[in-house]
Amino acid sequence: MKIYDFQGKKNICGQRLKEARKTKKLSQLELAEEVQKHGITLERDSVSRIELGTRFVPDYELMIFAQILEKDVEWFLS
């Protein structure tokens, strides 16, 4: 499967993810652990790569991020 870039990034939600994570005062490791509680394998370095825009974010991960960080999915995409 080929992952496409948009303006040099593999996602458009990374910056918003970082913003929401910091607002909730969670470290990247803590966020990864919360995601793992929902049955999705995610490591701290994956959170870092998402925030940098170098990792693709599947829709099911975005839904879990929204739930954990108490944001609407649309907020991450704006």
MIDOSE-1310 file (N, C-alpha, C; in nm, 2 decimals, decimal comma, always signed):
residues 78
mkiy	+0,08/-0,12/+0,00/+0,00/+0,00/+0,00/+0,09/+0,12/+0,00; +0,06/+0,22/-0,09/+0,13/+0,34/-0,09/+0,06/+0,45/-0,01; +0,14/+0,51/+0,08/+0,09/+0,62/+0,16/+0,13/+0,75/+0,09; +0,03/+0,83/+0,07/+0,06/+0,96/+0,00/+0,09/+1,07/+0,10
dfqg	+0,16/+1,17/+0,05/+0,19/+1,29/+0,13/+0,09/+1,40/+0,09; +0,07/+1,49/+0,18/-0,01/+1,61/+0,16/+0,08/+1,72/+0,21; +0,12/+1,80/+0,12/+0,21/+1,92/+0,15/+0,33/+1,87/+0,24; +0,38/+1,75/+0,20/+0,50/+1,70/+0,26/+0,48/+1,62/+0,39
kkni	+0,36/+1,60/+0,43/+0,32/+1,53/+0,55/+0,24/+1,41/+0,52; +0,24/+1,32/+0,61/+0,16/+1,20/+0,60/+0,03/+1,21/+0,67; +0,01/+1,32/+0,75/-0,12/+1,34/+0,81/-0,14/+1,49/+0,83; -0,26/+1,53/+0,86/-0,29/+1,67/+0,88/-0,33/+1,69/+1,03
cgqr	-0,33/+1,59/+1,11/-0,38/+1,60/+1,25/-0,27/+1,60/+1,35; -0,15/+1,59/+1,31/-0,04/+1,58/+1,41/-0,02/+1,70/+1,50; -0,03/+1,82/+1,44/-0,02/+1,94/+1,52/-0,13/+1,95/+1,62; -0,25/+1,92/+1,58/-0,37/+1,92/+1,67/-0,36/+1,82/+1,78
lkea	-0,30/+1,70/+1,74/-0,28/+1,59/+1,84/-0,19/+1,64/+1,95; -0,08/+1,70/+1,91/+0,02/+1,75/+2,01/-0,05/+1,86/+2,10; -0,12/+1,95/+2,04/-0,19/+2,05/+2,11/-0,29/+2,00/+2,22; -0,37/+1,90/+2,18/-0,47/+1,84/+2,27/-0,40/+1,76/+2,37
rktk	-0,29/+1,69/+2,34/-0,22/+1,61/+2,44/-0,16/+1,70/+2,54; -0,10/+1,81/+2,50/-0,04/+1,90/+2,60/-0,14/+1,97/+2,69; -0,26/+2,00/+2,63/-0,37/+2,06/+2,71/-0,41/+1,96/+2,82; -0,42/+1,83/+2,79/-0,45/+1,73/+2,89/-0,34/+1,69/+2,98
klsq	-0,22/+1,75/+2,95/-0,10/+1,73/+3,03/-0,06/+1,58/+3,03; -0,06/+1,52/+2,91/-0,02/+1,38/+2,89/+0,11/+1,38/+2,82; +0,20/+1,30/+2,86/+0,33/+1,28/+2,78/+0,29/+1,19/+2,66; +0,38/+1,18/+2,57/+0,36/+1,09/+2,45/+0,35/+0,95/+2,50
lela	+0,42/+0,91/+2,59/+0,42/+0,77/+2,65/+0,28/+0,75/+2,71; +0,23/+0,84/+2,79/+0,10/+0,83/+2,85/-0,01/+0,82/+2,75; +0,00/+0,90/+2,65/-0,10/+0,89/+2,54/-0,10/+0,75/+2,47; +0,02/+0,70/+2,44/+0,03/+0,57/+2,38/-0,02/+0,46/+2,47
eevq	+0,00/+0,47/+2,60/-0,06/+0,38/+2,69/-0,21/+0,38/+2,70; -0,27/+0,50/+2,69/-0,41/+0,51/+2,69/-0,47/+0,45/+2,56; -0,40/+0,47/+2,45/-0,45/+0,41/+2,32/-0,44/+0,26/+2,33; -0,34/+0,21/+2,39/-0,32/+0,06/+2,41/-0,43/+0,00/+2,49
khgi	-0,49/+0,08/+2,59/-0,60/+0,03/+2,67/-0,72/+0,01/+2,58; -0,73/+0,07/+2,46/-0,84/+0,05/+2,37/-0,81/-0,06/+2,27; -0,70/-0,13/+2,29/-0,67/-0,25/+2,21/-0,59/-0,22/+2,08; -0,53/-0,10/+2,07/-0,45/-0,06/+1,96/-0,31/-0,06/+2,00
tler	-0,22/-0,13/+1,93/-0,08/-0,12/+1,96/-0,02/+0,01/+1,91; +0,03/+0,09/+2,00/+0,09/+0,22/+1,96/+0,20/+0,25/+2,06; +0,32/+0,28/+2,01/+0,43/+0,31/+2,09/+0,45/+0,46/+2,10; +0,53/+0,50/+2,20/+0,56/+0,64/+2,22/+0,62/+0,71/+2,09
dsvs	+0,71/+0,64/+2,03/+0,78/+0,69/+1,91/+0,67/+0,71/+1,79; +0,57/+0,63/+1,79/+0,46/+0,65/+1,69/+0,39/+0,78/+1,72; +0,36/+0,81/+1,84/+0,30/+0,94/+1,88/+0,38/+1,05/+1,83; +0,51/+1,04/+1,85/+0,61/+1,14/+1,81/+0,61/+1,16/+1,66
riel	+0,61/+1,05/+1,59/+0,61/+1,06/+1,44/+0,47/+1,11/+1,39; +0,36/+1,08/+1,46/+0,23/+1,14/+1,42/+0,24/+1,29/+1,43; +0,29/+1,34/+1,55/+0,29/+1,48/+1,58/+0,39/+1,55/+1,48; +0,49/+1,49/+1,43/+0,58/+1,54/+1,34/+0,53/+1,54/+1,19
gtrf	+0,42/+1,46/+1,17/+0,36/+1,44/+1,04/+0,43/+1,34/+0,95; +0,51/+1,26/+1,01/+0,59/+1,16/+0,94/+0,52/+1,02/+0,94; +0,41/+1,01/+1,01/+0,34/+0,88/+1,02/+0,19/+0,90/+0,98; +0,14/+0,80/+0,90/+0,00/+0,80/+0,86/-0,08/+0,77/+0,98
vpdy	-0,20/+0,83/+0,99/-0,30/+0,80/+1,10/-0,42/+0,74/+1,04; -0,45/+0,61/+1,07/-0,57/+0,55/+1,03/-0,69/+0,61/+1,10; -0,81/+0,60/+1,04/-0,93/+0,66/+1,09/-0,96/+0,60/+1,23; -0,94/+0,47/+1,25/-0,97/+0,41/+1,38/-0,88/+0,47/+1,50
elmi	-0,76/+0,50/+1,46/-0,67/+0,56/+1,56/-0,72/+0,71/+1,59; -0,76/+0,78/+1,49/-0,80/+0,91/+1,51/-0,93/+0,92/+1,60; -1,02/+0,82/+1,58/-1,14/+0,81/+1,67/-1,10/+0,79/+1,81; -1,00/+0,70/+1,84/-0,95/+0,68/+1,97/-0,89/+0,80/+2,03
faqi	-0,80/+0,87/+1,95/-0,74/+0,99/+2,00/-0,85/+1,09/+2,04; -0,95/+1,11/+1,96/-1,06/+1,20/+1,99/-1,13/+1,17/+2,12; -1,15/+1,04/+2,14/-1,22/+0,99/+2,26/-1,13/+1,02/+2,38; -1,01/+0,98/+2,38/-0,91/+1,00/+2,49/-0,89/+1,15/+2,52
lekd	-0,88/+1,23/+2,42/-0,84/+1,37/+2,44/-0,97/+1,46/+2,44; -1,09/+1,40/+2,44/-1,21/+1,47/+2,45/-1,23/+1,58/+2,35; -1,20/+1,55/+2,22/-1,22/+1,64/+2,11/-1,30/+1,57/+2,00; -1,36/+1,65/+1,92/-1,43/+1,59/+1,80/-1,33/+1,55/+1,70
vewf	-1,36/+1,45/+1,62/-1,26/+1,41/+1,51/-1,24/+1,53/+1,42; -1,35/+1,60/+1,39/-1,34/+1,71/+1,30/-1,24/+1,82/+1,34; -1,22/+1,83/+1,48/-1,13/+1,93/+1,53/-0,99/+1,90/+1,49; -0,95/+1,77/+1,49/-0,82/+1,73/+1,45/-0,79/+1,75/+1,30
ls	-0,90/+1,76/+1,22/-0,88/+1,78/+1,08/-0,89/+1,93/+1,03; -0,91/+2,02/+1,13/-0,92/+2,16/+1,09/-0,79/+2,23/+1,12
